[in-house]
Amino acid sequence: MISYIALLPCAVAAVAVLILRLSVPIASILAFATAIAIWGFDVFIPATIEQLTRAAIDAIILELLVGFVIFSGIVFVEGTNRAGSQRGLIRAIETLNLAPPKTVILISVGIGVMMESLTGYGVSMFVTVPLLLQAVSRRRAIFFALIGMSLMSWGALSITALLGAELAGLEPQVLATELLFTSGPVAAVLPLFCLAFLRNVTINDLVYALSAGLVLVSGITASTYLIGIEMAGVGGGLAVIAFSVLFSDGRQSFAKTINAPEVRPYGLLIIAVVLQKLLIQKMSAVGIMPVIETGRVSFYVLQSPGIALFLVAIYCTFTSQTKKRFVHGYFILQDATKRSWPALASIFAFLIAARLLVEIGGIKALALTASNYGLYSAAAATATLGAIGSYVTGSGTASTALFMMGAAAIGENLNATSLFASIQISAGAHVGVASLPIIAILLAALPNEEVNDKRTAVRFGLTLGTIWLLLVITSSAIQIAINH
């Protein structure tokens, strides 16, 4: 029973956020303090300064891996917003004149998934919500916006998956393949959920939604294998957008509008990520691959999607219409710092708490206990913990920072490391749609917040999060039955 003490930091964070109504950064500090107390009281093994030092160094390296992408992503968002890129994208979509079911699928599953994969952390809703409000009622727009947030497994150029692979000691491509099975079922049904609350849905609409689900999964799969997991969500969203354009009457007008200069940064970012992947292969072949590592964790600098994000953000700054470009760039960096530090501080506190629990043997003890439950029960427990971590922190990345090492340790004991790693990521990513920070961003994206908006958003978020969690557990159980 002593092994369950390793869950105490997460329990403290959950109480802090859900009951005491404290902010996520404060909750993360309390989680870290709890881990320090467990270490200091010699709960698992005698405490040494070396344990704390190793945990801190590992956490700093992992923070660099995550932080560069998060900060660069927010810089990209600030730069494109000021360049009018989102307004240009809205104008392009309006030219298609699609029927309501097809419009909702395009916005939620196409644009929403693509934008969230490029930027992350709920930013996509600042684009999808205004579009949805032009097509459906306010209540329906809230639901459909959350649908577009439901594939955070591949959000922010898949930084959560990259961090998870590093923590679990897996090759990114191995984890990427496994994610297709744990998160793929959620992707497949998203367009069908877009038909909810719409009137006069026909058989043709159902066929269209099923086809769009197949297109989304195919786009994610093709991008994963042909380019890499960084482009998985982007490829899936683009595939749905192409599918929607193909079945519209405004193809020519769309083509003209999408080529507008203000929309160009999105295309440049996609090209930059692809070129970066190709360049990395060439540099790796000649032995050029700078890395920051400790022997326990590593950060391959040139592989970071943050490089592409930052370069395109610089392009936006220097091609802006303003004369004072350096002042313009300074304000962008200032705003990005202000927006990113709470998330980065929270993730760092969770990372160091998790690494410290690894150093003192808490995660190993918890994994041994969970392994005794058997594959099915352990998989369900892993998914539930990942979901709780995401719901509390508002981030699948923070949930992965806190729980991935435990999930990987359980999987290793049961000879299913990649499966359990993907369960943790998928559960955390999908249930994040119900988290309070995501709901707060959604409410901020709505114009003139109304009395019932928060209640509606929370109810829809919890409903979707529960459905996605059950899907992840079910798909995991099927994999266990087939492969074990």
N, C-alpha and C positions, 0 to 999 in steps of 0.2 A: 504493500500500500504506500510505502514511502516514495515510490516512483512517481505517484500522482502529484507530488509537491512540485515537480517540474512544470506542471500546468498552472501553478499559482500566479506567475507574472501575467499570463493571459487573463486569468480570472480577475485579477486586480484591475487590469485595463478595461475589461468589460463592465465591471461595477462602476468604475470611474466615469465611463462614457454614458452608459445606459441608465444608471440609477442616480449618480451624483451630478450628471449633466456637465461634466468637465470637458475641456477641449481634448482633442486627440494628442497634441504635443504634451500636455500635462499628463495624460493617461500613459503615454509612452515612457515618460520620466518615472512615473510610479512603478511601471512594469520593470524598468531597469533597476530601480531601488529595491524592488522585491527580489530580483535575481542576485543583487549584491548581498542582501540579507541571507539568502539561501547559501551563497558562497561563504559568507563570513561565519555562519553557524556550523560549518562543516557537515551539512546534511548528507552529502553523498561521499565525498572524500575530503581530507584535510585541505584547507585553503592555503594557497601560496600566491605571492605577488606575480610569479611567472604566469599563472593561469589568467589573471586579470590582464596582464600585459599582452599575452598572445591574443586574447579575445578582442582587446582594443585595436591592435594592429590589423587583425583580420577584418574587423568591422569597418575600419577606415578604408581599406582596399575595396571592400564590397560597396561602401558608400560612394566611392569614386565611380565604380561601375554603374551604379544606379543614378547617382546625382548628375553625372554629365548628361545623361539622356533626358532626365526630368528638366533640368535647367535649360538645356538647349531646346527642348520641345516648347517650353513656355516662351523663350526668346523668339522661336519661329512663329508661334501663335501671335505674339504681340506685333511682330514685324508684318505678318500677312494681314492682320486686322487693320493696321494703320495704312496699309497699301490698298485696302478695299477689296482684298481677295475673296472674302466671304460674301460680300455683296455681289461680286461678279459671278460667283458660283450660284447664288440664288437666282440671278437673272437667267443664267443658262438653263437651269431646271425648269423655270417658268415657260420657256419656249416649247416644251414638249407637249403640253396640253393633254396629259394623261387622265384616264378615268380615276376616280377616287381610290379603288383598291390598288391599282398599279402605281399611283402617285405615292401612297403610303409605303408600299414596298420599296420603291425607289429611294424615298427619303430615309426611312428607318434602316433598311437592310443594306442599301447601296451606299448612300452618302454617310449615314450614321456610322456604319462599320468602318468605312474607309477613313473618315475623319478621326474617329477614335483611335484607329490603328496608327495614324500619322502623328497625332498630338497627345492623346491620352487624358486621363484625369477629368473626364466629363466635359472637356472643351467642345466636343462635337455637338453637344446640345445647344450651344449658342448659335449653331448653324441650323440644326434640325428643327428646333422649336419654332422659330419664325416661319419656316417653310410649312410645317405641319398646321400651324394656326390658320394658314391661308386655305388649307384643304379640308380640315375637320374641326369639330368643336373643341373648346378648351380642355374638357375632361378627356376626350379621346387623344388629344395632342400629348397630354401628360403620359398616357399609357404607351403610345407609339414612340415617344422619345426614350422611354425606358427600354423598349424593345431594341432600339438602336444601341443602347449601352450594354447589352447582354453578352457581348463577345469580348470581354476584357482580357480573355486569355491571350489575345493577339494585339492588345492595346499598346499605344506608345511604342510602336515598332518592336513589339514583343519583349520589352525589357524584363517583364516578370518571368517569362520563360527562360531568358538568358541568365538571369540571377538564379532561378531554380536549378538550371543545369549545373551552374557553378557550385552551388551549395550541395547538390546531390552527387557531385562527382561524375556527371554524365556528359557525353558529347551533346551539344545542342540539337543535332539532327536526330539523335536517338529519342530525346524527349519530345521533339517536334512531331515525330511519327506517332508517338503514344498519345499526344494531345489530340490528334485527329480522331482518335477513338473515344476519348473521354469528353471532349468539347464538340466534336463533330455532330452528334445528335442534336445538341442545342442549336447549332447553326442550321441544321436541316429543317427544323420546325419553325424558325423565326418568321419566315414569310407567311406561314399559316396563321400564326398569332396576329399578324398584321390585319387579318380579316375580321378579327374580333371587334365588336361594337359598330361594324359597318353595316348599313342596311342594303337589302336587295343584292346580297352576294350570290353569284351564279355559279354553275358548274364550271364555266370557263374561268372564273376567278380562282376557283379551287385548283384547277389544272395549272393556271398561271403561277399560283403561289407554290405549288409542289415543284414546278419547273425552276422557279427562282431559288428554292432551297437547294435543289440539285446543282444549279449554277454556282451558288455561294460556296457550297462544299467543294465543288470542283475547282473553283478559283483559289480557295485556300490551299487545297492539296497540291495543285500545280505550282503555285508560288513557293510552297514549302520545299518541294523537291527540286525545282528548277533554279530558284534563287536562294532561298533560305527562309528561316522562320521569321526574320525581320519583316519580310514582305508578305507574309501569309494573310493577315487581315486586310491589308491594302489590296492585294490581288483579288481576294474574295469580294470586297466592296466594289472594286472596279468591274469585276465580271458581272455583278448585278446591275451596275449602271449601264454597261454595254448592252446587256440583255433588255433593259428597260428602253433604251434608246432605239434598239432594233425594232421593238414592237410599238413605236410611237409614230405620229404623223409629222413631228417637227424635227426630223433628223438634220436637215440642212441648216435650219435656224440655230439648232443646238451647236452644231459644228462651228458656226461663225462665232457664237457667243463664248464658247469654251476656249477659243483661241485668243481671247482678250488678254492684254498684258497683266491685268490684275489677278487673273486666274493662273498665270504661268508658274508661280512658285510651287503649286502642288505637283505639277508635272515635273518640274526641276528636281523636287525632293525625291520623287520616285526614281528618276534617272540617276541621281546622285547615289542613292542606296545601291542600285544595281552596279554602277561603275565601281563603287567602293568594294563590293563583294568580289568583282573581277580583279581589281587591283590587289586585294589582300591575297588572293590565290597566287598571283605572280610574285609578290614579295615574300610570301611564305616559302615558295619553291626555292628562292635564293637565300633563305635563312634570315630575312629581315622581318622580325615580328616582335616589337618592343612589348614587354610585359612587366607588370608590377605584381609580385607574388611573394608568398611566404612558405610555400610548400604545402599549405593547407587550402589556401584560396588564391585566385589569380585574376588579374584584369588585363586582358589583351587590348591595349589602347586603340590600335588602328581598327579593331573590329567593332568599336562602339558606334551604334547608329547616331549618337550625338554629334559625330563629326559632320555627317550629311546635313543634319538639322541646323547646325550652327553655320555651315557654309552657305546654305540657302537663305538663312536669316540675314547674313552679311550682304548677300546679293540684294535682298529686299531693301536693306538700309541704303545701299549705295545707288540703287536705281529709283529711290523715292523722289517725289517732286520737290521736296523741301530743299532749301539752299543750305541750311545748317545740318548737314548729314551727320557729323560727329556728335553734335548736341542731340540730334534725333536718336542716334544709336545709344548714347548715354542714358537717355530716358527709358529706352527699351530695356536695357540691362538693369536699370534701377527697378523698373516695374517687375521684371522677371525675378529679381532677387527677392522682392517683397512677397511675390506670390509663391515662390518655391520653398522658402526657408521653413515654413511650418511642416510641410510634407517631408523635406529632407531631414529635419531635426527628429521627427517622429520615427522615420525609418532607421536612422542611425541608432537611436535608443533601443529600438526593437532588435536591431542587428547585434549590438553588443550584448544585450541580454541573452539572446539566443546562443551566441558564440560562447558566452560564459557558461551557460548550461551544458554545452557540449564539452567544454574543458573540464568541468567538475563531474562529468559522467551522468548528469541528470537525464539528458536525451537518450543515452544508451539504456539506462534503467527503464525509462518510460517505453522505449521500443521493445524491450524484452517482455514487459508486462503485456503490451498490446498484442505482441506476436502470439501469446498464449490463447488469444481469443479465436484464432483461426483466420483464414484469408478474408472471408466475407465480412465478419464482424469488424476486423481490423480496417478493411477498406471503408466501411460505413463510418467508423470512428474517425478515420483520417479525413474523409470528406466533410464531416460535421465540424471538426476542429478548423479546417481551412475556411469553411463558411463563417464560423464564428469570428475568426481572426479578421476576415474581410469586412464583415458587418460592423465590427467594433472600430476598426481603423479607417474604413472607407477606401481601402486600397488593397488590391490583390497582391501588389508588390510587398506591402508591409506584412500581410498575412504570410507570404512566402518567406520573408526574412525571419519571421517568428517561428514558423512551423515546418519549413521544408526539411531541415536536418532531422527532425523527429520522424517525418513521413519517410524519408529516405532510409533511415535506420530501421524502421519497421519493415519496409520493403526488402531491405538487404537480408534481414533475418528470415523472411518468407520467400526469398529468391525471386522477388518481383520489384526491384528497385525503381525501374522506369515507370511501371504502372502506378506505384504509390506516389511517386513524384508528380506524375501527371494528374492524379486524383486530387492532390493538394492544390495544384495550380488551378485546375478547372473549377473545383468547388469554390475556392476563394474568388476567382475572377467572375464567375457568374452570379454568385450571391451578393457581390459588391454592389449590384444594381439596387439593392434594398437599403444600403448603408445611408446613414444620415448625411454625411458629406456630399454624396452624390445627389440626394434629394435636395440639399441646400443649393447645389449648382443648378439643378433643374428649376427650382423656384426663382433663382436669380435670372434665369433665361426667359421666364415668363414675364410679359409686360403687365404692370399694375396688378400685383399679387392680390388674389381674392381670399376670402375667409376659408373656404373649403379646399384650397389648393394643396396645402400641406397634408391634410388628412387623406385626400385622394391619392397623392403621390406616395405616401407611406403605405397605404393599403395596396396599391398596384405593385409597388416595389417588393413588399413582403410576399405577395402572391406569386409574382414571377420568380423571385429568389428561391422560394420553396419548390416550385415546379422544376427549376433548373437543377437544384440540389438533388432532387429525386431522380432526375434524368442521369446525372453523373453517377450516382450510386448504382442505378440500374445498369448503365453501360459498363461500369466496372465489374459488376457481378457477372454479366455476360462474358466479359473477357476472361475472368477467373474460371468460369465454367468451361470455356473453350480451351484455354491454354494451360490450365493447372489441374 
